[in-house]
Amino acid sequence: MKLIRFGPKGFELPGVELEDGMRLDVSSRIEDYSGSFFASNGLRLLKEWALSDFEGAPVVPDEVRLGPPVARPGKMVCIGLNYSDHARETGAKIPSEPVLFFKATSAIVGPNDELVMPKNSNSTDWEVELAVVIGKKASYIEETHALEHVAGYVLHNDYSERDFQLKRGGQWVKGKSCDTFAPLGPWLVTPDEVGEVQLLDMWLTVNGKMMQNSSTSNMVFGVPHLISYVSQFMTLEPGDIISTGTPAGVGLGMDPPEYLKEGDIVELGIDGLGSSKQIVKAWRVDS
């Protein structure tokens, strides 16, 4: 299934997108795609309703804004340097264990919302990533059972302000958590529709120029390992997100580095997970 959330920012409603592209409003039976939805077998109930062709569900017009397909999660865990080519382009060693950092959930926006560069930013960068949505509580789980805890997958652009991240002291979170720095979607796609998660092509362009063109097959640590690994350090709860890292082709890795400016258009996609588009806007008092 393809889960969507639609409507004005902060007032999104749950919906689904069918194979023919039609979008349906399911808010008459589903409150939201939150942690409690996943924890209470909401996906199973939604699939049972689908068997009756979503009888009575109204159509969502195409022009209605899409929000992030998951209501704000409890936490968003990100994996750094998880593609060997990306590690090399940034001058970092390929990690022997996954590198973990957090991204503030206040950074989450819809897939096609504007990207607002933060105040005093000179080095806002892009990163196409596969993100995993947890569907079942996971603590100290074995890698062989890790995928049993997945509700679905989403497209994520892990925007980064490199000066904040690397030159301001402390952890990466300062450069990763600015408002609008985590566009998610268009959909949450359930595992049965994704297929082999380690064989998905991924890409990102800036103003039509291909910057990233890779595959999830190039991860240093695959999705099952990442879920198991993170669960050794913290309990993963329904609705939580793990973003699995980015391949080579980021602005930081260029010589000289190349970063976003106002008016740039960033487009990205992953096979089966759809595509998204963000127009870059400079920070202003009314942003």
C-alpha positions as CSV (number, residue, x, y, z in Angstrom):
1,M,0.0,0.0,0.0
2,K,1.0,3.6,-0.5
3,L,0.1,5.8,2.5
4,I,-0.2,9.6,2.2
5,R,-1.1,12.5,4.4
6,F,-2.6,15.5,2.8
7,G,-3.8,19.0,3.5
8,P,-2.4,22.2,5.1
9,K,0.7,22.1,7.2
10,G,-0.1,20.9,10.7
11,F,-3.6,19.8,9.7
12,E,-2.9,16.8,7.5
13,L,-5.3,13.9,7.1
14,P,-4.5,10.3,6.3
15,G,-5.1,8.9,2.9
16,V,-4.0,6.2,0.4
17,E,-2.8,6.4,-3.2
18,L,-4.1,3.6,-5.4
19,E,-2.2,1.9,-8.3
20,D,-3.9,4.2,-10.8
21,G,-2.8,7.3,-8.9
22,M,-6.2,8.1,-7.4
23,R,-5.9,9.4,-3.9
24,L,-8.5,8.6,-1.2
25,D,-9.3,10.2,2.1
26,V,-9.4,7.5,4.8
27,S,-9.8,9.9,7.8
28,S,-13.3,8.6,8.5
29,R,-11.8,5.4,10.0
30,I,-8.1,6.3,10.5
31,E,-7.1,9.2,12.9
32,D,-3.6,9.6,11.6
33,Y,-0.5,7.6,10.6
34,S,1.1,8.0,14.0
35,G,3.0,5.7,16.3
36,S,-0.3,4.5,17.9
37,F,-1.6,3.6,14.4
38,F,1.3,1.3,13.7
39,A,1.3,-0.1,17.2
40,S,-2.4,-1.1,17.1
41,N,-2.2,-3.1,13.8
42,G,-3.5,-0.1,11.9
43,L,-1.9,-1.3,8.7
44,R,-3.7,-4.7,8.9
45,L,-7.1,-2.9,9.4
46,L,-6.4,-0.6,6.5
47,K,-5.6,-3.5,4.2
48,E,-8.8,-5.2,5.3
49,W,-10.8,-2.1,4.4
50,A,-8.9,-2.0,1.0
51,L,-10.4,-5.4,0.2
52,S,-13.8,-3.7,-0.1
53,D,-12.3,-1.1,-2.4
54,F,-12.4,1.6,0.3
55,E,-16.1,1.8,0.1
56,G,-17.3,5.4,0.9
57,A,-13.8,6.9,1.0
58,P,-13.8,10.3,-0.8
59,V,-11.3,11.2,-3.5
60,V,-8.5,13.7,-2.7
61,P,-8.0,16.2,-5.6
62,D,-4.6,16.1,-7.2
63,E,-3.8,19.7,-6.4
64,V,-4.1,19.2,-2.7
65,R,-0.7,19.5,-0.9
66,L,1.0,16.3,0.3
67,G,2.4,16.3,3.8
68,P,5.0,13.9,5.3
69,P,3.4,10.4,5.1
70,V,4.1,9.8,8.8
71,A,2.9,12.0,11.6
72,R,5.8,13.4,13.6
73,P,7.7,10.4,14.9
74,G,9.2,10.0,18.4
75,K,12.7,10.1,16.9
76,M,14.6,10.2,13.7
77,V,17.8,8.3,13.7
78,C,20.2,8.9,10.9
79,I,23.2,6.8,9.6
80,G,26.3,8.7,8.6
81,L,28.9,7.6,6.0
82,N,26.9,4.5,5.0
83,Y,28.0,4.5,1.4
84,S,31.7,3.9,0.8
85,D,31.9,6.3,-2.1
86,H,30.4,9.1,0.0
87,A,32.8,8.4,2.8
88,R,35.7,8.7,0.3
89,E,34.4,11.9,-1.3
90,T,34.3,13.6,2.1
91,G,37.7,12.4,3.2
92,A,36.4,10.1,5.9
93,K,37.2,6.5,6.7
94,I,34.7,3.8,5.9
95,P,33.2,3.1,9.4
96,S,33.7,-0.2,11.0
97,E,30.3,0.2,12.8
98,P,27.3,2.4,11.8
99,V,27.7,6.1,12.7
100,L,24.5,7.3,14.4
101,F,23.2,10.8,14.8
102,F,19.7,12.4,15.4
103,K,17.8,14.7,13.3
104,A,15.1,16.9,15.0
105,T,11.6,15.9,14.1
106,S,10.7,19.5,13.8
107,A,12.7,19.5,10.5
108,I,10.1,17.1,8.9
109,V,8.0,18.6,6.1
110,G,6.1,17.4,3.0
111,P,7.8,16.1,-0.1
112,N,7.3,19.2,-2.2
113,D,7.4,21.9,0.4
114,E,10.0,24.7,0.1
115,L,13.5,24.1,1.4
116,V,14.3,27.2,3.6
117,M,18.1,27.7,4.0
118,P,18.6,28.7,7.7
119,K,19.7,32.2,8.8
120,N,23.4,32.8,8.1
121,S,23.7,29.6,5.9
122,N,26.4,29.5,3.3
123,S,26.7,25.7,2.8
124,T,23.3,24.0,2.6
125,D,23.7,20.6,0.9
126,W,21.5,17.8,-0.4
127,E,21.4,14.0,0.4
128,V,19.0,11.5,-1.2
129,E,18.3,8.7,1.3
130,L,16.1,5.7,1.9
131,A,14.3,6.0,5.2
132,V,12.7,3.1,7.2
133,V,9.6,3.5,9.2
134,I,9.4,1.2,12.3
135,G,6.0,-0.6,12.7
136,K,6.6,-2.7,15.8
137,K,8.6,-2.1,19.0
138,A,12.2,-3.2,18.6
139,S,14.7,-3.7,21.3
140,Y,17.8,-5.9,21.1
141,I,16.4,-7.6,18.0
142,E,18.4,-10.1,15.9
143,E,19.3,-9.1,12.4
144,T,17.4,-12.1,11.0
145,H,14.2,-10.7,12.5
146,A,14.8,-7.0,11.8
147,L,12.6,-6.7,8.8
148,E,9.6,-8.0,10.7
149,H,9.6,-4.6,12.5
150,V,9.3,-2.5,9.4
151,A,6.0,-0.7,8.6
152,G,7.3,0.7,5.3
153,Y,9.9,2.9,3.5
154,V,9.9,6.5,2.5
155,L,12.0,8.8,0.3
156,H,14.0,11.4,2.4
157,N,16.2,14.3,1.5
158,D,18.6,14.7,4.5
159,Y,19.5,18.3,4.0
160,S,22.6,19.5,5.8
161,E,24.2,22.8,6.6
162,R,27.8,21.8,6.4
163,D,29.3,24.8,8.4
164,F,26.9,24.2,11.2
165,Q,27.6,20.4,11.0
166,L,31.4,20.5,10.8
167,K,32.7,23.9,11.9
168,R,30.6,24.9,14.9
169,G,31.8,22.2,17.4
170,G,29.9,19.3,18.8
171,Q,27.6,16.8,17.1
172,W,26.3,16.7,13.5
173,V,22.8,17.4,14.7
174,K,23.2,21.2,14.5
175,G,23.7,21.0,10.8
176,K,21.0,18.5,10.2
177,S,18.0,19.8,12.2
178,C,17.1,23.1,10.7
179,D,13.5,23.7,9.8
180,T,12.4,22.1,6.4
181,F,15.6,19.9,6.4
182,A,13.7,16.6,6.3
183,P,11.3,16.4,3.4
184,L,9.6,13.0,3.5
185,G,7.5,11.2,0.9
186,P,5.4,11.4,-1.3
187,W,4.4,8.0,0.2
188,L,5.0,5.5,2.9
189,V,5.2,2.3,0.9
190,T,4.7,-1.0,2.6
191,P,7.4,-3.7,2.3
192,D,5.3,-6.0,0.1
193,E,5.3,-3.3,-2.6
194,V,9.0,-2.4,-2.3
195,G,10.5,-5.8,-2.9
196,E,14.2,-6.2,-2.4
197,V,15.1,-3.1,-0.4
198,Q,18.8,-3.4,-1.2
199,L,18.3,-3.2,-4.9
200,L,16.6,0.2,-5.3
201,D,18.0,2.8,-7.7
202,M,18.2,6.3,-6.3
203,W,19.0,9.7,-7.8
204,L,19.0,13.4,-7.1
205,T,19.3,16.4,-9.5
206,V,19.9,20.2,-8.9
207,N,18.4,22.4,-11.6
208,G,18.2,19.4,-13.8
209,K,21.8,18.3,-13.4
210,M,22.4,14.8,-12.1
211,M,24.3,15.0,-8.8
212,Q,23.6,11.6,-7.2
213,N,22.9,8.4,-9.1
214,S,23.4,5.2,-7.2
215,S,21.6,2.2,-5.6
216,T,20.8,1.0,-2.1
217,S,23.0,-2.0,-3.0
218,N,26.0,0.2,-2.3
219,M,25.3,0.6,1.4
220,V,28.1,-0.4,3.8
221,F,25.5,-1.7,6.3
222,G,22.2,-3.0,5.0
223,V,18.8,-2.2,6.3
224,P,18.4,-5.4,8.6
225,H,21.8,-4.7,10.1
226,L,21.0,-1.1,10.8
227,I,17.7,-1.9,12.5
228,S,19.3,-4.5,14.7
229,Y,22.3,-2.3,15.4
230,V,20.2,0.7,16.5
231,S,18.0,-1.5,18.7
232,Q,21.1,-2.4,20.7
233,F,21.4,1.2,22.0
234,M,17.7,2.4,22.2
235,T,14.2,1.0,21.9
236,L,12.8,1.7,18.5
237,E,9.1,2.5,18.7
238,P,6.3,2.4,16.1
239,G,6.5,5.4,13.9
240,D,10.2,6.0,14.5
241,I,12.4,6.6,11.4
242,I,15.8,5.4,10.5
243,S,17.4,7.2,7.6
244,T,20.0,5.0,6.0
245,G,22.6,7.3,4.6
246,T,23.5,8.9,1.2
247,P,25.7,7.9,-1.7
248,A,28.4,10.1,-3.4
249,G,27.5,13.3,-5.2
250,V,26.8,15.7,-2.4
251,G,28.0,19.3,-2.7
252,L,30.6,18.9,0.1
253,G,32.4,16.3,-2.0
254,M,33.0,18.6,-5.0
255,D,36.2,20.5,-5.7
256,P,35.5,23.2,-4.9
257,P,32.4,22.4,-2.8
258,E,29.1,23.4,-4.4
259,Y,26.1,24.4,-2.3
260,L,22.5,25.5,-2.8
261,K,21.3,29.0,-3.5
262,E,17.9,30.7,-3.5
263,G,15.9,29.6,-6.5
264,D,17.6,26.3,-7.0
265,I,15.3,23.3,-7.7
266,V,16.2,20.0,-6.1
267,E,14.5,16.8,-7.4
268,L,15.1,13.3,-6.1
269,G,13.6,9.8,-6.2
270,I,14.0,6.1,-5.3
271,D,12.6,3.2,-7.3
272,G,9.1,2.4,-5.9
273,L,9.1,5.2,-3.4
274,G,8.2,8.0,-5.8
275,S,9.9,11.4,-6.3
276,S,9.9,14.8,-4.6
277,K,10.8,18.4,-5.5
278,Q,12.0,21.3,-3.3
279,I,12.5,24.8,-4.4
280,V,15.2,26.6,-2.4
281,K,14.3,29.7,-0.5
282,A,16.5,32.0,1.6
283,W,15.6,32.5,5.2
284,R,13.7,35.7,6.0
285,V,12.0,37.0,9.1
286,D,8.7,35.7,7.9
287,S,10.0,32.2,6.9
